[in-house]
């Protein structure tokens, strides 16, 4: 590897310190590097070109921002966890300096994960976890839903989640949705606290196109990965499908590690509740 980028969560002293140590380590190996806070997307994005690897230092939220920064270039990301659960991260912060030399030498494997593309008027936005339409203020909202041109239902709910396999362990899971294998390209259509309409989640094939529409007189927002929000007008259509872009992650654990890690993290989450 000739050039490595370091993206870190700026509000944490631990992530800032580790980012600096990683930069010093790469410099000692005569590897070109750059370092930027994930919140400074406009500053980081121009540096992604010709970068061989991104080190994401923080938690899952940091990775979500890092993926948005590297899209559409799909530069591989190594998630270094200094957060809480770390469903997407690969190694803990105290492992980083120990395993990085082997990864630089080419060890590890690349996992590809599907993303979603949300079309809103003339905008095309991309998300790794989910695209969420939810009410504002907190109240029930009518949302009409179509799949491949066929009307499915009108949800009377707090909102609707359209999730990837990666997002199936996030907001969708909290709302009772299923867990998909991380390399699945299926789409989950999951209502939030559904009062009327189809209350169960739908698992849709990758070629599906979902259209959701805010009911007349309703107020709602569109949220991508819990980080990007757009206000929606009533009657506005939002089209969601599998993105042409993918997220690529550098892994050191075997693919089956997902199952044991998932069980461990979910048990930890329940204990924290």
SULWOVEN-V726303 format. One record per backbone hydrogen bond with DSSP energy under -1.0 kcal/mol. CO is the residue of the C=O (numbers start at 1). NH is the residue of the N-H. If there is no record, write none. Layout:
# SULWOVEN-V726303
((CO,NH) (CO,NH))
This chain:
# SULWOVEN-V726303
((2,32) (3,52) (4,34) (5,55) (6,36) (7,57) (8,38) (9,12) (12,16) (13,17) (14,18) (15,19) (16,20) (17,21) (18,22) (19,23) (20,24) (21,25) (22,26) (23,27) (24,28) (26,31) (27,30) (32,4) (34,6) (36,8) (37,40) (39,41) (40,44) (41,45) (44,47) (45,48) (48,51) (53,5) (54,78) (55,7) (56,80) (57,9) (58,82) (59,63) (60,64) (61,65) (62,66) (63,67) (64,68) (65,69) (66,70) (67,71) (70,73) (76,54) (77,250) (78,56) (79,90) (79,91) (80,58) (81,93) (91,81) (92,95) (95,99) (96,100) (99,103) (100,104) (101,105) (102,107) (103,106) (109,251) (111,249) (113,247) (115,243) (116,127) (117,241) (118,125) (119,239) (120,123) (123,120) (125,118) (127,116) (129,164) (130,225) (131,162) (132,223) (133,160) (134,221) (141,157) (142,215) (143,155) (144,213) (145,152) (145,153) (146,211) (147,150) (150,147) (153,145) (155,143) (156,195) (156,196) (157,141) (158,135) (159,192) (160,133) (161,190) (162,131) (163,188) (166,169) (167,170) (170,174) (171,175) (172,177) (173,176) (181,184) (187,204) (188,163) (189,202) (190,161) (192,158) (196,156) (202,189) (204,187) (205,208) (209,148) (210,240) (211,146) (212,238) (213,144) (214,235) (215,218) (219,136) (220,232) (221,134) (222,230) (223,132) (224,227) (224,228) (228,224) (230,222) (233,236) (236,214) (238,212) (239,119) (240,210) (241,117) (247,113) (248,77) (249,111) (251,109) (254,257) (255,258) (256,259) (257,261) (258,262) (259,263) (260,264) (261,265) (262,266) (263,267) (264,268) (265,269) (266,270) (267,271) (268,272))
